[in-house]
Amino acid sequence: MTVTIGVHHSNPTLYHLSRLDYAQEELASLGETAVFHRYTDGVRTGPLLTEGVIDFGGTGSTPPITAQAAGHDIVYTAVSAPRPDHGALLVPADSPLRTAADLKGATVHLAIGSWQTHLVAKLLDGAGLSYATDITAVRSDEDSEHRLRAREIDAWVAQGPQLVAALRTGEVRVLVPTADVITDRSVFFARRDLAEQRPEIVAALVRALRRADDWARTHPREAAETAAGDQGGAVADWETALKALPWRIEDVTDAFLAEQQEAADIFARTGFIERPVTVADAVARAGQARP
């Protein structure tokens, strides 16, 4: 079979894997081939899996939860190590906001539906506030940093090279580092039929992910030049951001599932998802091999 791997800019492992030969090499030993399907919004990964457009994909922590809530039958296959320096909630340097509780009534720019929703929702929940009613969440865009500096918004969740550049140029400060709230992992998942009927394919793809991570870890400048040339931004900022990532793929553990369940429960309480979900349902069924 030809395995279609979803790729978007927000998942660094898959982004670099798509520019290397590792997926093809790992699948060749099984007599299979790989192709990459590129799309712009990782939130669409669940629907793309269900529709059969892709067989395997990866995002941050929120999209697989919203996919489950929407009825998409997915299976977790692997996760990255925690990414403590990947993102942060920024405010203007002279902002009166000092704690999570101060966010009540704030306008916050973030990539709604991404791991950033997990960050903000859990941060507010811990402060006794609600993502649904106590802030105005607005989808971030290319003007978010400018609007923050102009005091048109109160806070902005930045990640990767955008975060590096914002801190380098000044006039902003970190209100809350991501690591203080969530582990912020990359999460990889597949259609259930692939995960359960062809676990050897999933295992091959996880090996390819690990090889891509090893390459990015040992070639940070080349990886940065590739990303900057394709996505924009300064090579130096990309290199700093990429060096901050753990570049390590881990198994799906009970501890990870508990992290996801906590997020899912918060999302259900705030109405971000329409119905509660049991995260543990998104694993291979008993008797089926895990990679």
N, C-alpha and C positions, 0 to 999 in steps of 0.2 A: 504494500500500500504506500501511498504518498502521504506523509504526515505534514499537516499545515500548522505552522507555529506562528502565533500572533506576536506582532512586534509593534511597540509604540515608544516614543521618546522617554516616557516616565519610568520605564523599567530598564536600568542600566545593564543588567546581565543579559537580557534578551536582545537589547540594542546592539551590544558588542558581539553576541553570539551570531547575529544575523550577518555580520561582516567577516566571520571566520568560517572555517570548514568543519568545525567539530560536530555539529549535528549530523551533517551528511556522513561523516566518517563513522560515528557511533551507530547510525542506523544501517549503514552499508553492511555491517557484520551480521545484521538480521535479514538482509536482502530487501531492505526498505529504503525509501528516499525521503528527503525533507524539502519543503518549500516554505517561504516566509510570506505572511500576509501582513502588510503594513497598514496601520490605522492611527488616528490621531488621539483618541480619547480612551484611556484604559478602562473607564467606566463601562464601555461597551463589551468588555471581554466576556462576561457571562452570556449575554444574548448571542454573541458571535459563536460561542461554543454550542449553544443550544440549536442555533440555526445551521450548524455544520459548516460554517465558513472557516473556522479554525478548529483544531483538535486539542491544542495545548496553548496556554498563555500565562501571563504573569502580571501582577499589579502590586499595589500596596495593600494594606490590611482591610480597607473598607469595601472595595468592589466585590470580593467573594461573598461577603455578608449580604450586600444588597442583591446579589445574584440569587442566593438562596431564598431571600425574602420574596423575590419575584417568581420563584418556582423553577429556577434553572437547576438542573441536576448535575452538580459539579463534584469533583473529588480533589482534595488537597494532595499535592504530590511532593512538595519540598518548600522550604522557606530559607530566607537568608538569615545570617546572624543579625542581631540587633544593630541598628544604624544610629548611634547616639548623636552623631554630628551632622546628620543629613539635612535637618531642618530646624526651624525655630519660629516662634511667634514674635514678630518685631513691632515696636512702637517708635514714634519719634523720640529723639534723645531727650527732649524736654517735656515729654508726656507726663501728665499726672498719674497715669496708670502704673501701679506698682505691684499689684497682686492679681490673681485670677478673679477674685471677688470684685475688683474694680472694673471688670469688663461689662458689668451690667449696664445695658443701654448702648453698648459700643457697636460701631459698624466695623465688621471684620471681613477683609478680603481673604479668600482661600479657594483652593481647587475643590469645589464642592463635589462630594462623591469619591474623593481620593482618600488616602491615608490622613490627609489634613483634617477631614471631617472627624475621624476617630480622635485625633489630637484635641481639637477644639471641644468636641462633645464631652470627652472624658475630663478635660481640664475644668470645664464649667460644672460638670456633675460633681466633681470633687469639692467645688466651692459652693455647692448648694444652689447652683444656677442651672438653667435649662437652655440647651442649644436652640430649642424651638421658640422660646418666648423671651429670653433675656438678652439676646444680641440680634443684630441684623446681619445675617450671613450673606455675603455677596460674592459671586464667582469672580475670582481674580483674573486679571488680563495683563497685557503688556504695559498698561499704565498704572498698575497697582503700586509699584515702588514710588513713582512720581506723586501719586495721590497721597501716599503716606507722608512723604516729605513735605507736601503742601498742606498737611493737616486736614485733608478732605475726608480721610478715613481715620479710624482710631488704631487699627492694628492690621497686620498682614502676615500670613504664614508664607515664609520664603523657604526655598530648598535649593540644594546643589549649588551651581555656579551663581545663581541669582542671590542666594544668601551670602556667599563669599564676597560678591561684588558690593552688595549693600553694606556689609560691615566694613569693607575696605574703604569705601568712599565716605563713610561717616554719616552723622546726623540721625542715626537710628541706634537703637539698643535692643538687646534681647530681653523681652519680658519673661518668656518661659522657653527654655531649651526643650526640644522634643524628648530627650532622654529623661527628663523629670516627670514625664506623663505616660508615654507609651514606648514600647521597644522599637516601633517603626521598622518592621521587616518588609522585605520583598516577599511576595507569596506567589507560588506557582500552582496552577490547578488545571485539570483536564476534564473532558467529558467522561461521564461514568463508564460508558461502554468501552472506551479506550483503556481507562485505568484498570478495569476489572477483567476485560477479555484479552487485553494485550499488555500485561504489566511489564513484560520485557522491553516494550517500546518506551514506556514511561521511564524505566530504569536507564535506558540508553540516553534519553533526553536529559535526565538528571546528571548523568556523567558528563554530558556535553555542557550543561550549565556550569559544573564545577571547573571544567577546562577553560571555559570562557572567563570565569572569575579569576582563575590562576593567571590567564594572559593579561587581563586588565590590571591585576595587582603588580605584575612584573613589567608592564609596559605603560606606565601612567602617562608619560608624555605623548606617546603615539595615540593612546586612547583619547586624550584630551584634544589633540589636534583633529582627530576624526570627528569628535562631537562638536567642537567649535565650528569646524568647517561646514558641518551639516545643519546644526541647530542655532548657530550664532553665539556671541559672547566671546570673552577673552580666553585664549588658550591657558594662560596662567590661572585664571579663576576656575576653569574646568579641571585643571590638574590638581589644584588644592582640594576641590570638592571630591574628585574621584579618589584621591589618596585618603580621604576621610572615611570612605566606605570600607566595610569589613572584608568584602570579597570572599565570603565563605558561605557555602550552601549546607544547610542542615536538614535533618529528617523532621517530619511532622511529629511533634511530641504532644503528650497530654498537657504540658505547660503551655504550649502554643495554642492549643484548642481552648484552654481556659482563658487566655488573653482575648481570643476572638469572641468567646461567649460573653465575656464582660462587655465588650464593645457592642455586640448584638443586643444585649439587654438594655444598654443605654440608648441605642438607636430606637428600640421599640418604645421605650418610655417617652422619648421626645417626639415620636411620630416620624422620624427620618425614614424608618421602614414601616410598612403597613401592617406587618404581623410579626410576632415573635418567631425566631428560628432556633433550631437546635444545631449548633455548629458541628457537633460530633456526627451528624448525619452525613456530612460532606467528607467522609473517609471511605476507603474501599470496604465493602461489606465483609463480614466474617467469612474466613475461608478463602478470600482473595488475597493474592500476594501484594505486598507493598514494595516499592522500589528501594 
